[in-house]
Amino acid sequence: MKVFTSWSGGKESALATYKAIRQGHQVSYLVNLISEDGETSRSHHIPARVLDLQSKAVGVPMIQVKTSWENYEGNFKKVATELKGKGIQGGVFGAMDGEENREWIEGVCAELEIKPVLPLWGVGAEELLADFWGLGFKAVVIATRLEESLLGRSLDKAFVDEIQKFNCHPCGESGEYHTFVTGGPVFRKSLKVTQGKRERRDDVWFLEISAELE
């Protein structure tokens, strides 16, 4: 089936893309919703230009859609409808749990008459992380609600062990942290990330990054 991936740049979207390909799907586009000024991703504040470079490293074209939070669903439906006109039959999503999230995905896909592909749904945190590391994916922490010192850390077992002192979800499913993937089996080239300034907004620490292809 010809599909797009709802792409955040983080570990779940990258791993879901890999698993969807392994299931026989053809991932033809990465869809990322960005801020109204076009500067950063709407969810994780990753620079739009860095995400575009990430798509080049993966070798799949990215469609970036400017949106506010208020118009998020409408703009998502609009781009998905446009892709359906180009032969897209389904969408890949990195959701692993959360019934409200799944209901939203399935509701939108049903309305658009495309199939939701949820390769991570029901996978436990330990299994997901073991898959991520075992397959050779690499990622850096670019946002966190926990503490500033965690920014810029590699997503590895030492990091996951350390954040357990906060009694949080190992995969950060409640927004405890977000990642940017720099390499792995869906990447044709790896990315070298340069860390920039740190900024706190609405109780979340964000790390500014730039990147180049290796």
N, C-alpha and C positions, 0 to 999 in steps of 0.2 A: 504494500500500500504506500502511496506517495503521501508524505506527511511533512508538517513543519514542527519545530520544537519551540515551545514557549521558553525562551532562553534568558536566564538571569546573569549568566557568567560564572555561577557558583557550582558547587559540587553536585547537587541533585540534578540540575539540568544537564550537566555534562554526562553523569552516569546514566541518566534516563535515555539520553541520546544514544549512548553506546549500546544499551540493552535493547532499544528499539531497533537499531540496525541489526543486532544479533538475532532479533526475532524476524528479520526479513523485510523490515520497512525501509523505504527510501527517504531519508531525511533530506529534503530539498531546500528548506529555508530555516533560518533562525529568526524568531520574532522577539524583539525587545522593545518595551515601551519606555520612553525617555521623558524627561522633564519638558515643560512647555518651551523653555529657552533652548532646548536641544543640546544642553551641555552634559547632563549626567543621566544615568538610568533612574527611572522613577522609584524603584524599590531600594537599591543598595548604593546609590550615588556614585557609581563607577563612571568615569568619564566616557562619553559616547565614543570618542575616537579610540579609546583603549578597547572597548567592546568590539568595535569594527575590526581592529587589528586581530582580536581574538578569533573572530569569524574567519579571517584570512588564514590564521594558523590552523583552524579546523578544516578549511577548504569548503565551507558551505556559506552561501551568501546570507547576509543579515539584513532584515528590514527593521528599521528603527522608526517608531511611531511616536510623535510628540503628543502628550496628553496630560491633563490634570487628573487628580484622584477622582474628582467628581465625574469625569467623562471616561474613566478608565475602561469600564465594561463596553461602552458604546464604541470606543475606538478599537478595542480588541476585536469586537465582532466585525467591525468594518474591514480591518486588515485580513481577518480570517475569511470573510466573504470574498474579498478580492483574490485571495490565494485559491479559494475553491474554484474560482473562474479559471485558474491556471492549472487545474487538474489535481489540486490537493484534496485528499479524501479523509485526512485525520490530523489530529494534533497530539504531540507528545508533551506530557507534563511531568514534572519531577515530584509531585505530591507523594508522600509516603504514609501520611495519616491525617486525621482531621476531617470529620464527616462534612463540616460546613464547606471546606475547601473542595472536597470531592463533589458535593452537590452543585456548587457553582460551576465547576468544570463540566460536569455531565449535563447540566441545564443549558449552558451556552452551546455546547456541541450538539445537543439535541435540537435546539432552535435553528442552528445553522446546517443541520443535517450532515455533520461530519462525525467521525468516530474518535472518541477519546482514547488515547494510549497511555496507560498508567503503569509502566514497568516496575516502579518502585513501591507501588501501593501494598501495604501490609508487610513490607520488609522491615525487620527490626533494626534499630540503630546500630547495634554491634555488627550485624551482618552487612549492612550497607557500608559502614566504614571499612570493614575487612575487605569487601569487594573493591571499594575505591582504591585502597592502598595496594591490594593484591594485583590489581590490573595495571598499576603503575601510574595512576593519576597523581598529580601534584597540585597543591593549592596554597594560597596565602590568605590569612585573615585580614579583611579590609574594613570590617565594621563590628562593633560589639557593644552590648549594654552592660558588660561585666566589669572590666577595668581596662584602662588605657594601655597598660603594659602588654596586653594580649595582641594589640595591633601589630601587623607585620610578621606574626609568627607563622611558621609552616603548619598546615593541618596534618599533624602526625599523632601517634599514640601518646606521646608525652604531653601534647597540648590537650587532648581529650581527657587524659588522666587528671591534669591540673585543674580543669574547669569543673570537675566533680565536686570541688570544695564549695561551689555555688549551688549545688544540688539542682543542676539544670539538665536539659535534654542534651545528650551527647552530640546530636546533630544540629543543635541550635534551632529546633523546630518552633520555639516560641520567640524567635528573634534574638536569642542570646548572642549569636555571632553570625556573620556572613563571610563568604569566601569568594576568591577569584581564582579560577583554575588556569594553571600555566602550562600544563602538559598532560599527556595521557594517550590512550589508544585511539581516541577519535581525532587527535591532533596530527596534522602532517608536519608541523614544526612546533618547537617549544617557544615559550615567551620568557624573556628576561624582564623582570619587574624592578623598577626603581621606586623606592619609597619616598614620599614627599611629606608635606605638613600633616599634622593631626588636628582635627577639629571636633568639638562636641556640639551636637545639635539635638535638642529634645531628648536629653539623657542618653544619647547614643554617640559613641566615639567613632569617627570615620577617618580612614587613612587615604590620603590622596596618592594615587599611583600613576606612573607612566609605564610604557612597555615598549619593547622592540622584539622583532623576530630573531631567534637564534639560528 
